[in-house]
């Protein structure tokens, strides 16, 4: 029999000391309720990508030396025709409304563009203060695009939309305030909405606020739905309200403990850890069913419900413990990615799963104990009637060698897909499918150059003055390099203003910059004036290959001008296009680590290296087959899929453990082949039931407002179904083959 | 963009005295009471005699603090720039003489002392200030016409530092929200 590292004894201790155990459970649950009231949510996404890499260090330098560009929102106004008096004045009003909002520091739009009008007129807005005709508006917009090319990134070529970058105050976009701030700004925007005008907000603060909104909505909808699903299923299986309560109790407790623990420790729920509540419910419910079914079966034979409870814990408890340990190991393998967000998910997930195991092994027996004392008798489940499901697997045992060869071939194909599948990280995948923010991001990406800028940081020679020709030349050369790669009008820098000032016979020097407010200069030059910024409008939603291509071209353009040592390219698009895909590659490595770690754990707990190895192919197959399917239909790997594969593996290996556990129990009284066949007959209905339950529970996650959550659920379901097939066809074949080798 | 601040600073010398002036000139318990509330301002201003007009908008909230003091907060925006209107207006000893401190928060105003007097329904207000860029002493004049408790109009004129002549900066119409 499987050795569960003695963890199942917790259940035995609990039912031998039911009063004390119940009091302890109640106290923990009360503390959890207090913790839930303190639970916080986070829309942070930069910290999740943090991995100690040079790209992150460059990005940190950008934020510390210049300003926190993550606070910049983008307001998009879609209108029938901007090039009319009504259209342009509406946009002007919108500009002023945002500019005068107390949460806003400053804005960048066509109305903040200036040009020099000669000695008499001085510096003027590039657009007139008022218009008399539509023709005048059209002419002024055309003139603006010609005079200031970077203005083209602020209104669409066909005049059906315009954008403004809103630089919000840092305090307003902190995690605790960002949702309120964006709600306020969105309300401001909505005041302008009419039949012909639509104003929406995109950009980092909007994305963060939207993420928090979706996380809360999911928690309030998905977790109760998953719980309800499990409860209803338990009622269908056992047709007893008490049985339904007993099977639902561990899931309810585990989610309460997890959320309460997060609240008490100040751990915010983010778009990654958001998967845990619903996932925990179904994982715990599956193990609960295994234990409950065993108790029901033993008590049916023995009649003594309390004694049956102890025996059920002794027989199934170790398998439940080991399956929790392997799921925990899979989650902990996420920590190997070296990434903050996944480290947090791994640790939080591991603690949650362990808490879930305690709920199964302690709360269910305690509940069953008290129910039995009150006269409850468990009825036979309808799960026992689905033993026929094992018949095809039993037949295939006769063709075990062919089954193994087929599995190995599939494994080879899957391993190929594993090595060649592409990666992509798009933050908008984590926004709700109906999200206005997501839709605006898509629109801006397709109509403009994107909402999320790239930055070329140009290091100045500090021994020379800022306006020294050598320093000036370096900035202008960098701009030339940018022009080689990015379209005209998609970037701006201090040079734009220097050019205008030169027309007036002036120049930009340190003194002039010191006279200006920092909130203005921080967009262009570092506080110590050692670095100058070239801002390039870009997208955070490019694929790895697209971003890599642009960065490589930029490197070539800089190298051609001997500027590589003076210029750094950074920005959120670098993080999403380079750091995130690298993170996903690390995740896939950690997945393989999880596979081998689980095999070692199985070998240790079964006391047989052979049995551990027997589980290798059956447990690798589901994961790499999913990758093969994704590769075949051209879906790139994203972070949700990578995490889903790791988590699904941790769950899927549970099937192997329960099959192996029953096989080892049977081996005590039978030869090898009958032991395998017996295990198939005995365990297949339970595996089938739990796979259906897990899949059913996870289908609820497909209704998440977050598309990434739905993808996560689909991938886990696919993996679980494939794991079920691998465990009833592949694993028995390996167990049977080993016996043949022994006989020889 | 950089020089634009110069433009804006010139505006600020004239513009941001407007609400204060109007209030200080009326300053009496009744006037302060009328002036309490939220205001929106909209108008056109320019930086020099031959400069083009710029659009300006203001949001102003004022609240009475005792019988002879009015606290004010808000912002004005000209093109890409925002200026704070935070401060107060105070009647000095119940006389037709007022002082205000709110403009200290405006970076571009070196000298913050100003005073105003009322004459009939119009208020003529002037102050001396030191232009931040030219370092010259300049004079700004404000004519406030308060037609009702719900609206007031402000005409601003000021000295052009180059020519030394007074020119009309612009007009802002304030309406109670």
Interface residues (C-beta under 8 A of the other chain):
Chain A: X92 X96 X99 X100 X102 X104 X105 X106 X107 X108 X109 X111 X112 X114 X116 X117 X120 X121 X122 X123 X124 X125 X128 X129 X130 X496 X497 X500 X501 X504 X506 X508 X512 X513 X515 X516 X517 X520
Chain B: X1 X2 X3 X4 X5 X6 X7 X44 X47 X48 X50 X51 X52 X53 X54 X55 X57 X58 X59 X75 X76 X77 X79 X80 X81 X82 X107
